[in-house]
Amino acid sequence: QVRLVESGGDSVQAGGSLTLYCTAAGVDFGISTMAWYRQTLGRQREWVASITGGGTTDYTDSVKGRFAISKHHNRRILYLQMNVLKSDDTGVYYCSTTARGSTFWGQGTRVTVSS
């Protein structure tokens, strides 16, 4: 059974940094693509970053050069290092993966960036 649990969300000042964590159970990190999404009030959930089973990363344009997605295979933890945070980064961040034809989501962790 796939279970994703996010943590690390907090309130920070613009320009600051934060690391998000996603603890994953029932996911083969060597095969599955893992991703971070975020949802801001009044907007649809948007893709932020992803990492394939082989470690290839990709980012939405607005976070390139500021965010870094990574994973610890043995600990089954997905990370999102966020630097130079902006007020537009405020939202609830979700960890996600697709396995056996279904998409799974965590409960989300809230990030608030104040200017």
CYANA upper distance limits for C-alpha pairs under 8 A (distance plus 0.5 A):
  1 GLN  CA     25 ALA  CA      7.74
  1 GLN  CA     26 GLY  CA      5.70
  2 VAL  CA     24 ALA  CA      7.73
  2 VAL  CA     25 ALA  CA      5.97
  2 VAL  CA     26 GLY  CA      4.87
  2 VAL  CA     27 VAL  CA      6.62
  2 VAL  CA    104 PHE  CA      7.64
  3 ARG  CA     24 ALA  CA      6.24
  3 ARG  CA     25 ALA  CA      5.52
  3 ARG  CA     26 GLY  CA      7.01
  3 ARG  CA    104 PHE  CA      8.17
  3 ARG  CA    105 TRP  CA      8.44
  3 ARG  CA    106 GLY  CA      7.63
  4 LEU  CA     22 CYS  CA      6.82
  4 LEU  CA     23 THR  CA      6.24
  4 LEU  CA     24 ALA  CA      5.17
  4 LEU  CA     25 ALA  CA      7.01
  4 LEU  CA     95 CYS  CA      7.25
  4 LEU  CA     96 SER  CA      7.94
  4 LEU  CA    104 PHE  CA      8.11
  4 LEU  CA    105 TRP  CA      6.88
  4 LEU  CA    106 GLY  CA      5.10
  4 LEU  CA    107 GLN  CA      8.21
  5 VAL  CA     22 CYS  CA      5.82
  5 VAL  CA     23 THR  CA      5.68
  5 VAL  CA     24 ALA  CA      7.10
  5 VAL  CA     95 CYS  CA      8.12
  5 VAL  CA    106 GLY  CA      5.70
  5 VAL  CA    107 GLN  CA      7.09
  5 VAL  CA    108 GLY  CA      8.06
  6 GLU  CA     20 LEU  CA      7.62
  6 GLU  CA     21 TYR  CA      5.98
  6 GLU  CA     22 CYS  CA      4.78
  6 GLU  CA     23 THR  CA      6.95
  6 GLU  CA     94 TYR  CA      7.42
  6 GLU  CA     95 CYS  CA      7.09
  6 GLU  CA    106 GLY  CA      6.76
  6 GLU  CA    107 GLN  CA      7.35
  6 GLU  CA    108 GLY  CA      6.24
  6 GLU  CA    109 THR  CA      6.29
  7 SER  CA     20 LEU  CA      6.39
  7 SER  CA     21 TYR  CA      5.70
  7 SER  CA     22 CYS  CA      6.93
  7 SER  CA    108 GLY  CA      8.19
  7 SER  CA    109 THR  CA      6.14
  8 GLY  CA     18 LEU  CA      7.95
  8 GLY  CA     19 THR  CA      6.60
  8 GLY  CA     20 LEU  CA      5.06
  8 GLY  CA     21 TYR  CA      6.45
  8 GLY  CA    109 THR  CA      7.39
  9 GLY  CA     18 LEU  CA      8.07
  9 GLY  CA     19 THR  CA      8.24
  9 GLY  CA     20 LEU  CA      6.78
  9 GLY  CA     93 TYR  CA      8.49
  9 GLY  CA    109 THR  CA      5.55
  9 GLY  CA    110 ARG  CA      5.35
  9 GLY  CA    111 VAL  CA      5.35
  9 GLY  CA    112 THR  CA      8.42
 10 ASP  CA     18 LEU  CA      8.23
 10 ASP  CA    110 ARG  CA      6.89
 10 ASP  CA    111 VAL  CA      5.62
 10 ASP  CA    112 THR  CA      6.80
 11 SER  CA    111 VAL  CA      6.43
 11 SER  CA    112 THR  CA      5.03
 11 SER  CA    113 VAL  CA      6.37
 11 SER  CA    114 SER  CA      7.95
 12 VAL  CA     16 GLY  CA      6.76
 12 VAL  CA     17 SER  CA      8.05
 12 VAL  CA     18 LEU  CA      8.35
 12 VAL  CA    111 VAL  CA      8.33
 12 VAL  CA    112 THR  CA      6.76
 12 VAL  CA    113 VAL  CA      5.54
 12 VAL  CA    114 SER  CA      6.83
 13 GLN  CA     85 LEU  CA      8.16
 13 GLN  CA    113 VAL  CA      5.95
 13 GLN  CA    114 SER  CA      5.42
 13 GLN  CA    115 SER  CA      6.48
 14 ALA  CA     84 VAL  CA      7.41
 14 ALA  CA     85 LEU  CA      5.74
 14 ALA  CA     86 LYS  CA      5.55
 14 ALA  CA     87 SER  CA      6.84
 14 ALA  CA    113 VAL  CA      6.14
 14 ALA  CA    114 SER  CA      6.11
 14 ALA  CA    115 SER  CA      5.56
 15 GLY  CA     83 ASN  CA      7.58
 15 GLY  CA     84 VAL  CA      4.62
 15 GLY  CA     85 LEU  CA      5.34
 15 GLY  CA     86 LYS  CA      6.89
 16 GLY  CA     83 ASN  CA      6.68
 16 GLY  CA     84 VAL  CA      5.89
 16 GLY  CA     85 LEU  CA      5.97
 17 SER  CA     81 GLN  CA      8.02
 17 SER  CA     82 MET  CA      5.92
 17 SER  CA     83 ASN  CA      4.86
 17 SER  CA     84 VAL  CA      6.62
 17 SER  CA     85 LEU  CA      6.68
 18 LEU  CA     81 GLN  CA      6.65
 18 LEU  CA     82 MET  CA      5.68
 18 LEU  CA     83 ASN  CA      7.15
 19 THR  CA     79 TYR  CA      7.32
 19 THR  CA     80 LEU  CA      6.05
 19 THR  CA     81 GLN  CA      4.95
 19 THR  CA     82 MET  CA      6.40
 20 LEU  CA     79 TYR  CA      6.08
 20 LEU  CA     80 LEU  CA      5.47
 20 LEU  CA     81 GLN  CA      6.97
 20 LEU  CA     82 MET  CA      8.40
 21 TYR  CA     77 ILE  CA      7.08
 21 TYR  CA     78 LEU  CA      6.22
 21 TYR  CA     79 TYR  CA      5.24
 21 TYR  CA     80 LEU  CA      7.08
 22 CYS  CA     77 ILE  CA      5.97
 22 CYS  CA     78 LEU  CA      5.36
 22 CYS  CA     79 TYR  CA      6.85
 22 CYS  CA     95 CYS  CA      6.73
 23 THR  CA     76 ARG  CA      6.61
 23 THR  CA     77 ILE  CA      5.14
 23 THR  CA     78 LEU  CA      6.98
 24 ALA  CA     76 ARG  CA      6.05
 24 ALA  CA     77 ILE  CA      6.61
 24 ALA  CA     78 LEU  CA      8.05
 25 ALA  CA     76 ARG  CA      7.70
 27 VAL  CA     32 SER  CA      7.46
 27 VAL  CA     76 ARG  CA      8.44
 27 VAL  CA     99 ALA  CA      8.07
 28 ASP  CA     32 SER  CA      6.32
 29 PHE  CA     33 THR  CA      8.02
 29 PHE  CA     34 MET  CA      8.45
 29 PHE  CA     53 GLY  CA      6.18
 29 PHE  CA     73 HIS  CA      6.40
 29 PHE  CA     76 ARG  CA      7.37
 30 GLY  CA     53 GLY  CA      4.92
 30 GLY  CA     54 GLY  CA      6.92
 30 GLY  CA     73 HIS  CA      7.83
 31 ILE  CA     52 THR  CA      7.81
 31 ILE  CA     53 GLY  CA      4.78
 31 ILE  CA     54 GLY  CA      7.67
 32 SER  CA     52 THR  CA      6.82
 32 SER  CA     53 GLY  CA      5.52
 32 SER  CA     97 THR  CA      7.46
 32 SER  CA     98 THR  CA      7.57
 32 SER  CA     99 ALA  CA      7.65
 33 THR  CA     50 SER  CA      7.30
 33 THR  CA     51 ILE  CA      6.06
 33 THR  CA     52 THR  CA      4.59
 33 THR  CA     53 GLY  CA      5.88
 33 THR  CA     97 THR  CA      6.68
 33 THR  CA     98 THR  CA      7.75
 34 MET  CA     50 SER  CA      6.08
 34 MET  CA     51 ILE  CA      5.93
 34 MET  CA     52 THR  CA      6.89
 34 MET  CA     53 GLY  CA      8.31
 34 MET  CA     78 LEU  CA      8.08
 34 MET  CA     95 CYS  CA      7.84
 34 MET  CA     96 SER  CA      6.41
 34 MET  CA     97 THR  CA      5.40
 34 MET  CA     98 THR  CA      8.30
 35 ALA  CA     47 TRP  CA      8.05
 35 ALA  CA     48 VAL  CA      7.94
 35 ALA  CA     49 ALA  CA      6.09
 35 ALA  CA     50 SER  CA      4.50
 35 ALA  CA     51 ILE  CA      6.81
 35 ALA  CA     95 CYS  CA      6.32
 35 ALA  CA     96 SER  CA      5.69
 35 ALA  CA     97 THR  CA      6.81
 36 TRP  CA     47 TRP  CA      6.85
 36 TRP  CA     48 VAL  CA      5.94
 36 TRP  CA     49 ALA  CA      5.80
 36 TRP  CA     50 SER  CA      6.76
 36 TRP  CA     80 LEU  CA      8.16
 36 TRP  CA     93 TYR  CA      7.23
 36 TRP  CA     94 TYR  CA      6.09
 36 TRP  CA     95 CYS  CA      5.24
 36 TRP  CA     96 SER  CA      6.70
 37 TYR  CA     45 ARG  CA      7.02
 37 TYR  CA     46 GLU  CA      5.91
 37 TYR  CA     47 TRP  CA      4.83
 37 TYR  CA     48 VAL  CA      5.48
 37 TYR  CA     49 ALA  CA      7.56
 37 TYR  CA     93 TYR  CA      6.14
 37 TYR  CA     94 TYR  CA      5.57
 37 TYR  CA     95 CYS  CA      6.92
 37 TYR  CA     96 SER  CA      7.89
 38 ARG  CA     45 ARG  CA      5.99
 38 ARG  CA     46 GLU  CA      5.94
 38 ARG  CA     47 TRP  CA      7.06
 38 ARG  CA     48 VAL  CA      7.18
 38 ARG  CA     91 GLY  CA      6.52
 38 ARG  CA     92 VAL  CA      5.86
 38 ARG  CA     93 TYR  CA      4.72
 38 ARG  CA     94 TYR  CA      6.34
 39 GLN  CA     43 ARG  CA      6.96
 39 GLN  CA     44 GLN  CA      6.62
 39 GLN  CA     45 ARG  CA      4.79
 39 GLN  CA     46 GLU  CA      6.73
 39 GLN  CA     91 GLY  CA      5.81
 39 GLN  CA     92 VAL  CA      5.76
 39 GLN  CA     93 TYR  CA      7.05
 40 THR  CA     44 GLN  CA      7.76
 40 THR  CA     45 ARG  CA      7.70
 40 THR  CA     90 THR  CA      7.11
 40 THR  CA     91 GLY  CA      4.96
 40 THR  CA     92 VAL  CA      7.07
 41 LEU  CA     91 GLY  CA      7.60
 47 TRP  CA     60 THR  CA      7.41
 48 VAL  CA     59 TYR  CA      6.33
 48 VAL  CA     60 THR  CA      5.79
 48 VAL  CA     63 VAL  CA      7.83
 49 ALA  CA     57 THR  CA      7.72
 49 ALA  CA     58 ASP  CA      6.05
 49 ALA  CA     59 TYR  CA      4.81
 49 ALA  CA     60 THR  CA      6.75
 49 ALA  CA     69 ILE  CA      7.09
 50 SER  CA     57 THR  CA      6.10
 50 SER  CA     58 ASP  CA      5.93
 50 SER  CA     59 TYR  CA      7.17
 50 SER  CA     69 ILE  CA      7.34
 51 ILE  CA     55 GLY  CA      6.07
 51 ILE  CA     56 THR  CA      5.87
 51 ILE  CA     57 THR  CA      4.90
 51 ILE  CA     58 ASP  CA      7.12
 51 ILE  CA     69 ILE  CA      7.30
 51 ILE  CA     70 SER  CA      7.52
 52 THR  CA     56 THR  CA      5.71
 52 THR  CA     57 THR  CA      7.10
 55 GLY  CA     70 SER  CA      8.34
 57 THR  CA     69 ILE  CA      7.49
 59 TYR  CA     63 VAL  CA      7.07
 59 TYR  CA     64 LYS  CA      6.37
 60 THR  CA     64 LYS  CA      7.02
 63 VAL  CA     67 PHE  CA      6.07
 66 ARG  CA     82 MET  CA      6.61
 66 ARG  CA     83 ASN  CA      5.55
 66 ARG  CA     84 VAL  CA      6.66
 66 ARG  CA     85 LEU  CA      8.25
 67 PHE  CA     80 LEU  CA      7.24
 67 PHE  CA     81 GLN  CA      5.96
 67 PHE  CA     82 MET  CA      4.96
 67 PHE  CA     83 ASN  CA      6.48
 68 ALA  CA     79 TYR  CA      8.47
 68 ALA  CA     80 LEU  CA      6.18
 68 ALA  CA     81 GLN  CA      5.53
 68 ALA  CA     82 MET  CA      7.10
 69 ILE  CA     78 LEU  CA      7.95
 69 ILE  CA     79 TYR  CA      6.12
 69 ILE  CA     80 LEU  CA      5.11
 69 ILE  CA     81 GLN  CA      6.88
 70 SER  CA     78 LEU  CA      6.51
 70 SER  CA     79 TYR  CA      5.68
 70 SER  CA     80 LEU  CA      7.09
 71 LYS  CA     76 ARG  CA      7.69
 71 LYS  CA     77 ILE  CA      6.12
 71 LYS  CA     78 LEU  CA      4.84
 71 LYS  CA     79 TYR  CA      6.21
 72 HIS  CA     76 ARG  CA      6.16
 72 HIS  CA     77 ILE  CA      5.76
 72 HIS  CA     78 LEU  CA      7.01
 73 HIS  CA     77 ILE  CA      7.44
 85 LEU  CA     89 ASP  CA      6.94
 85 LEU  CA    113 VAL  CA      7.30
 86 LYS  CA     90 THR  CA      8.04
 86 LYS  CA    113 VAL  CA      6.71
 86 LYS  CA    114 SER  CA      8.28
 86 LYS  CA    115 SER  CA      8.07
 87 SER  CA    112 THR  CA      8.01
 87 SER  CA    113 VAL  CA      5.33
 87 SER  CA    114 SER  CA      6.28
 87 SER  CA    115 SER  CA      6.79
 88 ASP  CA    113 VAL  CA      8.19
 89 ASP  CA    111 VAL  CA      8.03
 89 ASP  CA    112 THR  CA      8.08
 89 ASP  CA    113 VAL  CA      7.21
 90 THR  CA    110 ARG  CA      8.30
 90 THR  CA    111 VAL  CA      5.83
 90 THR  CA    112 THR  CA      5.14
 90 THR  CA    113 VAL  CA      5.86
 91 GLY  CA    110 ARG  CA      6.37
 91 GLY  CA    111 VAL  CA      5.89
 91 GLY  CA    112 THR  CA      6.94
 92 VAL  CA    108 GLY  CA      6.28
 92 VAL  CA    109 THR  CA      5.89
 92 VAL  CA    110 ARG  CA      4.77
 92 VAL  CA    111 VAL  CA      6.51
 93 TYR  CA    108 GLY  CA      5.73
 93 TYR  CA    109 THR  CA      5.78
 93 TYR  CA    110 ARG  CA      6.65
 93 TYR  CA    111 VAL  CA      7.64
 94 TYR  CA    105 TRP  CA      7.08
 94 TYR  CA    106 GLY  CA      6.35
 94 TYR  CA    107 GLN  CA      7.29
 94 TYR  CA    108 GLY  CA      4.97
 94 TYR  CA    109 THR  CA      7.17
 95 CYS  CA    105 TRP  CA      6.33
 95 CYS  CA    106 GLY  CA      6.05
 95 CYS  CA    108 GLY  CA      7.58
 96 SER  CA    103 THR  CA      7.53
 96 SER  CA    104 PHE  CA      6.00
 96 SER  CA    105 TRP  CA      5.16
 96 SER  CA    106 GLY  CA      7.16
 97 THR  CA    103 THR  CA      6.25
 97 THR  CA    104 PHE  CA      5.92
 97 THR  CA    105 TRP  CA      7.46
 98 THR  CA    102 SER  CA      5.92
 98 THR  CA    103 THR  CA      4.73
 98 THR  CA    104 PHE  CA      6.52
 99 ALA  CA    103 THR  CA      6.95
 99 ALA  CA    104 PHE  CA      8.15
